[in-house]
Amino acid sequence: QVQFVESGGGLVQPGGSLRLSCTASGIIFSIYAMGWYRQAPGKQRDLVARITSSSSTNYADSVKGRFTISRANAKNTVYLQMNSLKPEDTAVYYCNFDTPIESRWGRGTQVIVSS
């Protein structure tokens, strides 16, 4: 059964950095494009970054130049390095396939950017 487990969130000051991790199980991870998504309070869940099986990447305009998505296939893990964090990055962050499967959302990891 496919499962995604996110970790690495926390409270950080504006301008700070965090590295999120998402470990997948139940799939041949290396063949799938993956995405990081976020959902702020009262808002819809949006795609933040995606990475293909060959490690090509795409980013939402709001995070370009600040966030970096990467993957370690040997560890079934996708990462999101977040730098120069802003209060508007506050959200619960999730991973899923780049075309997400609704039934496979994990619990996410909370990121709060505040002074």
MOPAC internal coordinates of N, CA, C and O (Angstrom, degrees):
PM7 1SCF
backbone

  N    0.0000 0     0.00 0     0.00 0    0    0    0
  C    1.4539 1     0.00 0     0.00 0    1    0    0
  C    1.5218 1   108.67 1     0.00 0    2    1    0
  O    1.2310 1   121.32 1   -45.57 1    3    2    1
  N    1.3252 1   115.07 1   134.43 1    3    2    1
  C    1.4619 1   119.86 1  -177.59 1    5    3    2
  C    1.5220 1   109.52 1   -71.81 1    6    5    3
  O    1.2310 1   121.15 1   -46.18 1    7    6    5
  N    1.3126 1   115.41 1   133.82 1    7    6    5
  C    1.4524 1   121.32 1   177.42 1    9    7    6
  C    1.5170 1   109.83 1  -144.81 1   10    9    7
  O    1.2310 1   121.48 1   -41.63 1   11   10    9
  N    1.3425 1   114.77 1   138.37 1   11   10    9
  C    1.4566 1   121.33 1   175.67 1   13   11   10
  C    1.5223 1   108.61 1  -120.00 1   14   13   11
  O    1.2310 1   120.46 1   -47.59 1   15   14   13
  N    1.3252 1   116.73 1   132.41 1   15   14   13
  C    1.4584 1   121.70 1   179.40 1   17   15   14
  C    1.5190 1   108.93 1  -125.60 1   18   17   15
  O    1.2310 1   121.38 1   -63.58 1   19   18   17
  N    1.3307 1   114.97 1   116.42 1   19   18   17
  C    1.4558 1   121.78 1  -177.63 1   21   19   18
  C    1.5366 1   110.72 1   -97.01 1   22   21   19
  O    1.2310 1   121.15 1   -30.41 1   23   22   21
  N    1.3267 1   115.41 1   149.59 1   23   22   21
  C    1.4602 1   120.68 1   177.39 1   25   23   22
  C    1.5146 1   110.21 1  -155.55 1   26   25   23
  O    1.2310 1   121.08 1   -11.66 1   27   26   25
  N    1.3287 1   115.54 1   168.34 1   27   26   25
  C    1.4532 1   120.22 1   173.74 1   29   27   26
  C    1.5174 1   115.61 1   105.88 1   30   29   27
  O    1.2310 1   120.00 1   175.36 1   31   30   29
  N    1.3110 1   117.60 1    -4.64 1   31   30   29
  C    1.4572 1   119.99 1   179.73 1   33   31   30
  C    1.5137 1   112.00 1   -72.13 1   34   33   31
  O    1.2310 1   121.29 1    -4.21 1   35   34   33
  N    1.3212 1   115.15 1   175.79 1   35   34   33
  C    1.4495 1   120.06 1   179.11 1   37   35   34
  C    1.5059 1   111.38 1   165.64 1   38   37   35
  O    1.2310 1   121.84 1    10.19 1   39   38   37
  N    1.3213 1   114.08 1  -169.81 1   39   38   37
  C    1.4633 1   121.80 1   178.11 1   41   39   38
  C    1.5265 1   108.21 1   -98.15 1   42   41   39
  O    1.2310 1   120.93 1   -51.17 1   43   42   41
  N    1.3186 1   115.82 1   128.83 1   43   42   41
  C    1.4597 1   120.78 1  -178.10 1   45   43   42
  C    1.5262 1   109.13 1  -140.58 1   46   45   43
  O    1.2310 1   120.49 1   -31.46 1   47   46   45
  N    1.3050 1   116.66 1   148.54 1   47   46   45
  C    1.4584 1   120.80 1   177.62 1   49   47   46
  C    1.5318 1   110.79 1   -77.60 1   50   49   47
  O    1.2310 1   120.37 1   -26.37 1   51   50   49
  N    1.3153 1   116.90 1   153.63 1   51   50   49
  C    1.4703 1   118.99 1   174.19 1   53   51   50
  C    1.5277 1   111.11 1   -52.70 1   54   53   51
  O    1.2310 1   121.37 1   -42.72 1   55   54   53
  N    1.3220 1   114.98 1   137.28 1   55   54   53
  C    1.4553 1   120.96 1  -176.25 1   57   55   54
  C    1.5125 1   114.01 1    90.63 1   58   57   55
  O    1.2310 1   120.43 1   170.09 1   59   58   57
  N    1.3148 1   116.78 1    -9.91 1   59   58   57
  C    1.4477 1   120.86 1  -178.60 1   61   59   58
  C    1.5179 1   113.44 1   -81.65 1   62   61   59
  O    1.2310 1   121.39 1     4.86 1   63   62   61
  N    1.3301 1   114.94 1  -175.14 1   63   62   61
  C    1.4579 1   121.96 1  -176.34 1   65   63   62
  C    1.5176 1   110.96 1  -133.35 1   66   65   63
  O    1.2310 1   121.29 1   -27.56 1   67   66   65
  N    1.3065 1   115.14 1   152.44 1   67   66   65
  C    1.4574 1   123.47 1   171.72 1   69   67   66
  C    1.5178 1   108.44 1  -145.02 1   70   69   67
  O    1.2310 1   121.16 1   -27.08 1   71   70   69
  N    1.3217 1   115.39 1   152.92 1   71   70   69
  C    1.4578 1   120.65 1   173.28 1   73   71   70
  C    1.5086 1   108.80 1  -122.50 1   74   73   71
  O    1.2310 1   121.23 1   -62.30 1   75   74   73
  N    1.3180 1   115.26 1   117.70 1   75   74   73
  C    1.4557 1   121.67 1   178.61 1   77   75   74
  C    1.5220 1   109.82 1   -94.05 1   78   77   75
  O    1.2310 1   121.55 1   -31.41 1   79   78   77
  N    1.3249 1   114.63 1   148.59 1   79   78   77
  C    1.4589 1   121.42 1   176.62 1   81   79   78
  C    1.5179 1   109.31 1  -127.39 1   82   81   79
  O    1.2310 1   120.89 1   -32.28 1   83   82   81
  N    1.3147 1   115.90 1   147.72 1   83   82   81
  C    1.4635 1   121.83 1   174.22 1   85   83   82
  C    1.5174 1   107.68 1  -137.90 1   86   85   83
  O    1.2310 1   121.17 1   -60.41 1   87   86   85
  N    1.3056 1   115.37 1   119.59 1   87   86   85
  C    1.4552 1   120.74 1   179.37 1   89   87   86
  C    1.5194 1   109.37 1  -105.60 1   90   89   87
  O    1.2310 1   121.10 1   -49.06 1   91   90   89
  N    1.3188 1   115.49 1   130.94 1   91   90   89
  C    1.4597 1   121.90 1  -178.40 1   93   91   90
  C    1.5178 1   110.23 1  -104.62 1   94   93   91
  O    1.2310 1   121.45 1   -30.97 1   95   94   93
  N    1.3056 1   114.84 1   149.03 1   95   94   93
  C    1.4541 1   120.60 1   173.69 1   97   95   94
  C    1.5230 1   108.66 1  -139.35 1   98   97   95
  O    1.2310 1   121.39 1   -23.30 1   99   98   97
  N    1.3275 1   114.94 1   156.70 1   99   98   97
  C    1.4599 1   119.63 1   177.35 1  101   99   98
  C    1.5159 1   114.80 1    83.80 1  102  101   99
  O    1.2310 1   119.95 1  -172.04 1  103  102  101
  N    1.3373 1   117.69 1     7.96 1  103  102  101
  C    1.4645 1   121.16 1   179.44 1  105  103  102
  C    1.5260 1   110.08 1  -138.58 1  106  105  103
  O    1.2310 1   120.99 1   -18.87 1  107  106  105
  N    1.3295 1   115.71 1   161.13 1  107  106  105
  C    1.4623 1   120.49 1   169.52 1  109  107  106
  C    1.5207 1   104.81 1   -84.57 1  110  109  107
  O    1.2310 1   120.96 1   -92.17 1  111  110  109
  N    1.3063 1   115.78 1    87.83 1  111  110  109
  C    1.4598 1   123.77 1  -166.00 1  113  111  110
  C    1.5276 1   112.07 1   -54.80 1  114  113  111
  O    1.2310 1   120.27 1   140.43 1  115  114  113
  N    1.3039 1   117.09 1   -39.57 1  115  114  113
  C    1.4656 1   120.69 1  -169.29 1  117  115  114
  C    1.5225 1   113.70 1   -64.53 1  118  117  115
  O    1.2310 1   119.27 1   160.76 1  119  118  117
  N    1.3166 1   119.00 1   -19.24 1  119  118  117
  C    1.4595 1   119.96 1  -174.43 1  121  119  118
  C    1.5280 1   112.46 1   -92.99 1  122  121  119
  O    1.2310 1   120.31 1   175.71 1  123  122  121
  N    1.3352 1   117.00 1    -4.29 1  123  122  121
  C    1.4545 1   120.34 1  -173.55 1  125  123  122
  C    1.5205 1   112.74 1  -105.95 1  126  125  123
  O    1.2310 1   121.19 1   -40.08 1  127  126  125
  N    1.3371 1   115.33 1   139.92 1  127  126  125
  C    1.4515 1   120.41 1   165.77 1  129  127  126
  C    1.5195 1   108.34 1   -75.80 1  130  129  127
  O    1.2310 1   120.89 1   -39.82 1  131  130  129
  N    1.3091 1   115.90 1   140.18 1  131  130  129
  C    1.4621 1   121.85 1  -175.54 1  133  131  130
  C    1.5187 1   110.94 1  -124.25 1  134  133  131
  O    1.2310 1   121.39 1   -22.40 1  135  134  133
  N    1.3164 1   114.95 1   157.60 1  135  134  133
  C    1.4547 1   119.56 1   179.20 1  137  135  134
  C    1.5110 1   112.08 1  -136.74 1  138  137  135
  O    1.2310 1   121.45 1   -29.65 1  139  138  137
  N    1.3255 1   114.82 1   150.35 1  139  138  137
  C    1.4566 1   121.96 1   167.27 1  141  139  138
  C    1.5332 1   107.48 1  -104.56 1  142  141  139
  O    1.2310 1   121.49 1   -44.19 1  143  142  141
  N    1.3117 1   114.76 1   135.81 1  143  142  141
  C    1.4513 1   121.93 1  -178.49 1  145  143  142
  C    1.5308 1   108.18 1  -126.94 1  146  145  143
  O    1.2310 1   121.02 1   -18.23 1  147  146  145
  N    1.3214 1   115.65 1   161.77 1  147  146  145
  C    1.4622 1   118.39 1   173.96 1  149  147  146
  C    1.5246 1   109.97 1  -144.20 1  150  149  147
  O    1.2310 1   122.21 1   -27.20 1  151  150  149
  N    1.3200 1   113.37 1   152.80 1  151  150  149
  C    1.4585 1   120.36 1   178.77 1  153  151  150
  C    1.5172 1   108.45 1  -135.90 1  154  153  151
  O    1.2310 1   121.34 1   -65.60 1  155  154  153
  N    1.3168 1   115.04 1   114.40 1  155  154  153
  C    1.4507 1   121.10 1   176.25 1  157  155  154
  C    1.5333 1   108.72 1   -86.35 1  158  157  155
  O    1.2310 1   120.03 1   -21.68 1  159  158  157
  N    1.3142 1   117.55 1   158.32 1  159  158  157
  C    1.4703 1   120.13 1  -179.39 1  161  159  158
  C    1.5204 1   111.81 1   -55.00 1  162  161  159
  O    1.2310 1   121.02 1   -50.98 1  163  162  161
  N    1.3203 1   115.66 1   129.02 1  163  162  161
  C    1.4540 1   121.07 1   177.44 1  165  163  162
  C    1.5110 1   115.16 1    76.03 1  166  165  163
  O    1.2310 1   120.03 1  -172.76 1  167  166  165
  N    1.3261 1   117.54 1     7.24 1  167  166  165
  C    1.4595 1   120.79 1  -178.31 1  169  167  166
  C    1.5200 1   110.65 1  -122.36 1  170  169  167
  O    1.2310 1   120.82 1   -14.66 1  171  170  169
  N    1.3178 1   116.04 1   165.34 1  171  170  169
  C    1.4557 1   120.15 1   178.05 1  173  171  170
  C    1.5290 1   109.89 1   -77.07 1  174  173  171
  O    1.2310 1   121.61 1   -16.47 1  175  174  173
  N    1.3174 1   114.53 1   163.53 1  175  174  173
  C    1.4465 1   120.40 1   177.32 1  177  175  174
  C    1.5294 1   108.95 1   -82.19 1  178  177  175
  O    1.2310 1   120.56 1   -50.45 1  179  178  177
  N    1.3073 1   116.54 1   129.55 1  179  178  177
  C    1.4615 1   121.98 1  -175.60 1  181  179  178
  C    1.5265 1   111.23 1  -123.32 1  182  181  179
  O    1.2310 1   121.28 1   -28.43 1  183  182  181
  N    1.3256 1   115.15 1   151.57 1  183  182  181
  C    1.4580 1   121.23 1   175.18 1  185  183  182
  C    1.5257 1   109.20 1   -74.20 1  186  185  183
  O    1.2310 1   120.86 1   -48.32 1  187  186  185
  N    1.3149 1   115.96 1   131.68 1  187  186  185
  C    1.4600 1   122.16 1   178.84 1  189  187  186
  C    1.5253 1   110.61 1  -101.26 1  190  189  187
  O    1.2310 1   121.09 1   134.70 1  191  190  189
  N    1.3319 1   115.53 1   -45.30 1  191  190  189
  C    1.4561 1   120.61 1  -177.14 1  193  191  190
  C    1.5138 1   108.62 1  -156.83 1  194  193  191
  O    1.2310 1   121.07 1   -28.11 1  195  194  193
  N    1.3217 1   115.55 1   151.89 1  195  194  193
  C    1.4548 1   120.15 1   176.55 1  197  195  194
  C    1.5164 1   108.94 1  -137.47 1  198  197  195
  O    1.2310 1   121.63 1   -24.53 1  199  198  197
  N    1.3363 1   114.49 1   155.47 1  199  198  197
  C    1.4655 1   120.51 1   178.77 1  201  199  198
  C    1.5204 1   107.47 1  -140.36 1  202  201  199
  O    1.2310 1   120.90 1   -47.73 1  203  202  201
  N    1.3112 1   115.88 1   132.27 1  203  202  201
  C    1.4564 1   120.56 1  -179.67 1  205  203  202
  C    1.5370 1   110.52 1   -82.33 1  206  205  203
  O    1.2310 1   121.25 1    -4.16 1  207  206  205
  N    1.3158 1   115.22 1   175.84 1  207  206  205
  C    1.4640 1   120.03 1   178.38 1  209  207  206
  C    1.5306 1   111.15 1   -64.19 1  210  209  207
  O    1.2310 1   120.38 1   155.23 1  211  210  209
  N    1.3125 1   116.89 1   -24.77 1  211  210  209
  C    1.4714 1   121.18 1   178.01 1  213  211  210
  C    1.5245 1   111.70 1   -97.38 1  214  213  211
  O    1.2310 1   120.79 1  -168.55 1  215  214  213
  N    1.3357 1   116.10 1    11.45 1  215  214  213
  C    1.4684 1   123.80 1   174.70 1  217  215  214
  C    1.5196 1   114.89 1    71.30 1  218  217  215
  O    1.2310 1   119.91 1  -157.10 1  219  218  217
  N    1.3387 1   117.79 1    22.90 1  219  218  217
  C    1.4605 1   119.82 1   165.47 1  221  219  218
  C    1.5128 1   108.34 1   -73.22 1  222  221  219
  O    1.2310 1   120.76 1   -35.02 1  223  222  221
  N    1.3291 1   116.16 1   144.98 1  223  222  221
  C    1.4549 1   119.52 1  -173.25 1  225  223  222
  C    1.5292 1   111.99 1  -126.99 1  226  225  223
  O    1.2310 1   121.61 1   -26.53 1  227  226  225
  N    1.3219 1   114.53 1   153.47 1  227  226  225
  C    1.4579 1   122.57 1   173.18 1  229  227  226
  C    1.5249 1   108.35 1  -140.42 1  230  229  227
  O    1.2310 1   120.67 1   -30.49 1  231  230  229
  N    1.3353 1   116.32 1   149.51 1  231  230  229
  C    1.4549 1   120.95 1  -177.12 1  233  231  230
  C    1.5191 1   111.31 1  -134.52 1  234  233  231
  O    1.2310 1   121.57 1   -30.33 1  235  234  233
  N    1.3193 1   114.60 1   149.67 1  235  234  233
  C    1.4534 1   119.31 1   168.70 1  237  235  234
  C    1.5294 1   108.35 1   -64.65 1  238  237  235
  O    1.2310 1   120.92 1   -31.69 1  239  238  237
  N    1.3346 1   115.84 1   148.31 1  239  238  237
  C    1.4675 1   119.34 1  -177.95 1  241  239  238
  C    1.5330 1   112.06 1   -57.65 1  242  241  239
  O    1.2310 1   121.13 1   146.81 1  243  242  241
  N    1.3250 1   115.45 1   -33.19 1  243  242  241
  C    1.4611 1   119.90 1  -175.12 1  245  243  242
  C    1.5291 1   113.46 1   -67.74 1  246  245  243
  O    1.2310 1   120.09 1   162.73 1  247  246  245
  N    1.3441 1   117.43 1   -17.27 1  247  246  245
  C    1.4655 1   119.58 1  -176.57 1  249  247  246
  C    1.5252 1   113.04 1  -119.45 1  250  249  247
  O    1.2310 1   120.16 1   177.62 1  251  250  249
  N    1.3178 1   117.30 1    -2.38 1  251  250  249
  C    1.4623 1   120.44 1  -178.62 1  253  251  250
  C    1.5192 1   110.93 1   -57.71 1  254  253  251
  O    1.2310 1   121.33 1   -45.21 1  255  254  253
  N    1.3178 1   115.07 1   134.79 1  255  254  253
  C    1.4538 1   120.39 1  -179.69 1  257  255  254
  C    1.5109 1   114.38 1    83.91 1  258  257  255
  O    1.2310 1   120.00 1   169.89 1  259  258  257
  N    1.3434 1   117.61 1   -10.11 1  259  258  257
  C    1.4660 1   120.91 1  -179.78 1  261  259  258
  C    1.5266 1   111.77 1  -116.07 1  262  261  259
  O    1.2310 1   120.00 1   145.57 1  263  262  261
  N    1.3275 1   117.60 1   -34.43 1  263  262  261
  C    1.4570 1   122.44 1  -177.38 1  265  263  262
  C    1.5235 1   109.73 1  -108.35 1  266  265  263
  O    1.2310 1   121.06 1   -32.38 1  267  266  265
  N    1.3288 1   115.57 1   147.62 1  267  266  265
  C    1.4569 1   121.67 1   175.97 1  269  267  266
  C    1.5161 1   109.35 1  -134.64 1  270  269  267
  O    1.2310 1   121.05 1   -55.27 1  271  270  269
  N    1.3268 1   115.61 1   124.73 1  271  270  269
  C    1.4649 1   121.13 1   176.24 1  273  271  270
  C    1.5233 1   108.38 1   -98.53 1  274  273  271
  O    1.2310 1   120.95 1   -38.49 1  275  274  273
  N    1.3219 1   115.78 1   141.51 1  275  274  273
  C    1.4602 1   121.01 1   177.90 1  277  275  274
  C    1.5213 1   108.21 1  -149.29 1  278  277  275
  O    1.2310 1   121.01 1    -9.67 1  279  278  277
  N    1.3167 1   115.68 1   170.33 1  279  278  277
  C    1.4592 1   119.61 1  -179.35 1  281  279  278
  C    1.5141 1   110.82 1  -141.97 1  282  281  279
  O    1.2310 1   121.13 1   -28.76 1  283  282  281
  N    1.3244 1   115.45 1   151.24 1  283  282  281
  C    1.4614 1   123.27 1   174.06 1  285  283  282
  C    1.5211 1   106.49 1  -126.93 1  286  285  283
  O    1.2310 1   120.79 1   -85.03 1  287  286  285
  N    1.3121 1   116.09 1    94.97 1  287  286  285
  C    1.4658 1   120.17 1  -173.97 1  289  287  286
  C    1.5280 1   112.33 1   -62.16 1  290  289  287
  O    1.2310 1   120.24 1   146.31 1  291  290  289
  N    1.3126 1   117.14 1   -33.69 1  291  290  289
  C    1.4674 1   120.12 1  -179.93 1  293  291  290
  C    1.5186 1   111.34 1   -64.61 1  294  293  291
  O    1.2310 1   120.53 1   157.99 1  295  294  293
  N    1.3287 1   116.60 1   -22.01 1  295  294  293
  C    1.4646 1   121.36 1  -179.69 1  297  295  294
  C    1.5243 1   111.89 1  -107.51 1  298  297  295
  O    1.2310 1   120.06 1  -175.03 1  299  298  297
  N    1.3458 1   117.49 1     4.97 1  299  298  297
  C    1.4730 1   121.24 1  -176.99 1  301  299  298
  C    1.5315 1   111.36 1    52.12 1  302  301  299
  O    1.2310 1   120.55 1  -140.36 1  303  302  301
  N    1.3219 1   116.56 1    39.64 1  303  302  301
  C    1.4595 1   120.66 1  -171.56 1  305  303  302
  C    1.5280 1   111.30 1  -130.23 1  306  305  303
  O    1.2310 1   121.46 1   -40.56 1  307  306  305
  N    1.3299 1   114.82 1   139.44 1  307  306  305
  C    1.4568 1   122.15 1   171.87 1  309  307  306
  C    1.5228 1   107.45 1  -117.22 1  310  309  307
  O    1.2310 1   121.11 1   -39.53 1  311  310  309
  N    1.3230 1   115.47 1   140.47 1  311  310  309
  C    1.4671 1   121.78 1  -175.59 1  313  311  310
  C    1.5247 1   110.59 1  -116.21 1  314  313  311
  O    1.2310 1   121.64 1   -22.74 1  315  314  313
  N    1.3246 1   114.47 1   157.26 1  315  314  313
  C    1.4569 1   120.61 1   170.70 1  317  315  314
  C    1.5261 1   107.35 1  -135.63 1  318  317  315
  O    1.2310 1   120.91 1   -72.92 1  319  318  317
  N    1.3270 1   115.86 1   107.08 1  319  318  317
  C    1.4479 1   121.14 1   175.07 1  321  319  318
  C    1.5234 1   108.02 1   -87.23 1  322  321  319
  O    1.2310 1   120.81 1   -57.78 1  323  322  321
  N    1.3188 1   116.07 1   122.22 1  323  322  321
  C    1.4596 1   121.35 1  -175.70 1  325  323  322
  C    1.5231 1   108.44 1  -117.62 1  326  325  323
  O    1.2310 1   120.82 1   -63.00 1  327  326  325
  N    1.2988 1   116.03 1   117.00 1  327  326  325
  C    1.4653 1   122.54 1   178.80 1  329  327  326
  C    1.5188 1   110.33 1  -116.68 1  330  329  327
  O    1.2310 1   121.06 1   -15.88 1  331  330  329
  N    1.3147 1   115.58 1   164.12 1  331  330  329
  C    1.4731 1   121.37 1   178.33 1  333  331  330
  C    1.5225 1   111.17 1    49.42 1  334  333  331
  O    1.2310 1   121.01 1  -132.21 1  335  334  333
  N    1.3019 1   115.67 1    47.79 1  335  334  333
  C    1.4662 1   120.63 1  -175.28 1  337  335  334
  C    1.5191 1   111.33 1   -64.31 1  338  337  335
  O    1.2310 1   121.95 1   -33.94 1  339  338  337
  N    1.3221 1   113.86 1   146.06 1  339  338  337
  C    1.4676 1   122.83 1  -178.98 1  341  339  338
  C    1.5227 1   109.02 1  -121.45 1  342  341  339
  O    1.2310 1   119.74 1   -23.02 1  343  342  341
  N    1.3211 1   118.11 1   156.98 1  343  342  341
  C    1.4678 1   119.63 1   177.53 1  345  343  342
  C    1.5307 1   112.63 1   -55.34 1  346  345  343
  O    1.2310 1   120.19 1   147.19 1  347  346  345
  N    1.3044 1   117.25 1   -32.81 1  347  346  345
  C    1.4651 1   119.58 1   179.98 1  349  347  346
  C    1.5281 1   113.50 1   -72.44 1  350  349  347
  O    1.2310 1   119.64 1   174.44 1  351  350  349
  N    1.3141 1   118.29 1    -5.56 1  351  350  349
  C    1.4648 1   121.67 1   172.22 1  353  351  350
  C    1.5282 1   111.92 1   -82.41 1  354  353  351
  O    1.2310 1   120.35 1   174.01 1  355  354  353
  N    1.3076 1   116.93 1    -5.99 1  355  354  353
  C    1.4615 1   120.86 1   178.47 1  357  355  354
  C    1.5217 1   110.24 1   -60.93 1  358  357  355
  O    1.2310 1   121.14 1   -55.59 1  359  358  357
  N    1.3359 1   115.43 1   124.41 1  359  358  357
  C    1.4682 1   120.77 1  -175.88 1  361  359  358
  C    1.5227 1   108.28 1  -178.73 1  362  361  359
  O    1.2310 1   121.49 1    -8.85 1  363  362  361
  N    1.3154 1   114.76 1   171.15 1  363  362  361
  C    1.4577 1   120.91 1   165.91 1  365  363  362
  C    1.5224 1   107.03 1   -92.52 1  366  365  363
  O    1.2310 1   121.10 1   -51.10 1  367  366  365
  N    1.3202 1   115.49 1   128.90 1  367  366  365
  C    1.4659 1   121.83 1  -176.13 1  369  367  366
  C    1.5268 1   109.62 1  -104.92 1  370  369  367
  O    1.2310 1   121.15 1   -44.74 1  371  370  369
  N    1.3200 1   115.41 1   135.26 1  371  370  369
  C    1.4563 1   123.31 1  -177.17 1  373  371  370
  C    1.5257 1   109.59 1  -129.84 1  374  373  371
  O    1.2310 1   121.16 1   -23.45 1  375  374  373
  N    1.3233 1   115.38 1   156.55 1  375  374  373
  C    1.4541 1   119.15 1   167.11 1  377  375  374
  C    1.5217 1   109.05 1  -119.39 1  378  377  375
  O    1.2310 1   121.55 1   -20.64 1  379  378  377
  N    1.3185 1   114.63 1   159.36 1  379  378  377
  C    1.4538 1   122.31 1  -179.65 1  381  379  378
  C    1.5262 1   105.41 1  -169.59 1  382  381  379
  O    1.2310 1   120.25 1    -1.03 1  383  382  381
  N    1.2969 1   117.12 1   178.97 1  383  382  381
  C    1.4531 1   119.59 1   171.89 1  385  383  382
  C    1.5309 1   108.79 1   -62.34 1  386  385  383
  O    1.2310 1   120.06 1   -18.94 1  387  386  385
  N    1.3194 1   117.50 1   161.06 1  387  386  385
  C    1.4636 1   118.51 1  -178.86 1  389  387  386
  C    1.5170 1   110.49 1   -67.48 1  390  389  387
  O    1.2310 1   119.61 1   154.53 1  391  390  389
  N    1.3124 1   118.35 1   -25.47 1  391  390  389
  C    1.4641 1   121.96 1   163.19 1  393  391  390
  C    1.5289 1   104.79 1  -105.31 1  394  393  391
  O    1.2310 1   120.40 1   -83.64 1  395  394  393
  N    1.3062 1   116.84 1    96.36 1  395  394  393
  C    1.4675 1   119.18 1  -167.06 1  397  395  394
  C    1.5275 1   113.53 1   -65.50 1  398  397  395
  O    1.2310 1   121.37 1   -33.04 1  399  398  397
  N    1.3009 1   114.98 1   146.96 1  399  398  397
  C    1.4641 1   122.68 1   173.01 1  401  399  398
  C    1.5206 1   106.80 1  -100.35 1  402  401  399
  O    1.2310 1   120.87 1   -60.94 1  403  402  401
  N    1.3227 1   115.95 1   119.06 1  403  402  401
  C    1.4614 1   121.10 1  -172.45 1  405  403  402
  C    1.5198 1   112.50 1   -57.13 1  406  405  403
  O    1.2310 1   120.96 1   142.30 1  407  406  405
  N    1.3150 1   115.77 1   -37.70 1  407  406  405
  C    1.4618 1   119.20 1  -176.04 1  409  407  406
  C    1.5142 1   113.53 1   -76.61 1  410  409  407
  O    1.2310 1   120.05 1   178.01 1  411  410  409
  N    1.3205 1   117.52 1    -1.99 1  411  410  409
  C    1.4640 1   120.56 1  -174.07 1  413  411  410
  C    1.5302 1   112.71 1  -113.15 1  414  413  411
  O    1.2310 1   119.65 1  -168.09 1  415  414  413
  N    1.3197 1   118.27 1    11.91 1  415  414  413
  C    1.4621 1   118.81 1   174.46 1  417  415  414
  C    1.5222 1   109.13 1   -65.11 1  418  417  415
  O    1.2310 1   120.98 1   -45.23 1  419  418  417
  N    1.3275 1   115.72 1   134.77 1  419  418  417
  C    1.4507 1   120.96 1   175.15 1  421  419  418
  C    1.5183 1   110.58 1   -86.71 1  422  421  419
  O    1.2310 1   121.06 1    16.81 1  423  422  421
  N    1.3168 1   115.57 1  -163.19 1  423  422  421
  C    1.4671 1   120.55 1   179.90 1  425  423  422
  C    1.5184 1   111.90 1   -81.00 1  426  425  423
  O    1.2310 1   120.23 1   161.81 1  427  426  425
  N    1.3068 1   117.17 1   -18.19 1  427  426  425
  C    1.4468 1   120.75 1  -178.61 1  429  427  426
  C    1.5145 1   111.91 1    77.17 1  430  429  427
  O    1.2310 1   121.61 1    -3.50 1  431  430  429
  N    1.3249 1   114.52 1   176.50 1  431  430  429
  C    1.4577 1   120.92 1   175.98 1  433  431  430
  C    1.5213 1   108.27 1  -134.57 1  434  433  431
  O    1.2310 1   121.02 1   -48.46 1  435  434  433
  N    1.3334 1   115.65 1   131.54 1  435  434  433
  C    1.4542 1   121.45 1  -173.43 1  437  435  434
  C    1.5257 1   110.77 1   -81.44 1  438  437  435
  O    1.2310 1   121.25 1   -48.79 1  439  438  437
  N    1.3143 1   115.21 1   131.21 1  439  438  437
  C    1.4676 1   121.41 1   173.11 1  441  439  438
  C    1.5183 1   107.88 1  -118.73 1  442  441  439
  O    1.2310 1   120.86 1   -54.74 1  443  442  441
  N    1.3048 1   115.96 1   125.26 1  443  442  441
  C    1.4605 1   121.59 1   177.76 1  445  443  442
  C    1.5251 1   108.02 1  -123.51 1  446  445  443
  O    1.2310 1   121.29 1   -57.92 1  447  446  445
  N    1.3208 1   115.13 1   122.08 1  447  446  445
  C    1.4621 1   120.78 1   179.57 1  449  447  446
  C    1.5236 1   107.25 1  -110.96 1  450  449  447
  O    1.2310 1   121.35 1   -70.89 1  451  450  449
  N    1.3071 1   115.02 1   109.11 1  451  450  449
  C    1.4610 1   119.60 1  -174.43 1  453  451  450
  C    1.5156 1   109.96 1  -157.91 1  454  453  451
  O    1.2310 1   121.27 1   -31.98 1  455  454  453
  N    1.3175 1   115.17 1   148.02 1  455  454  453
  C    1.4536 1   119.80 1   175.06 1  457  455  454
  C    1.5228 1   110.86 1   -94.73 1  458  457  455
  O    1.2310 1   120.10 1   180.00 1  459  458  457

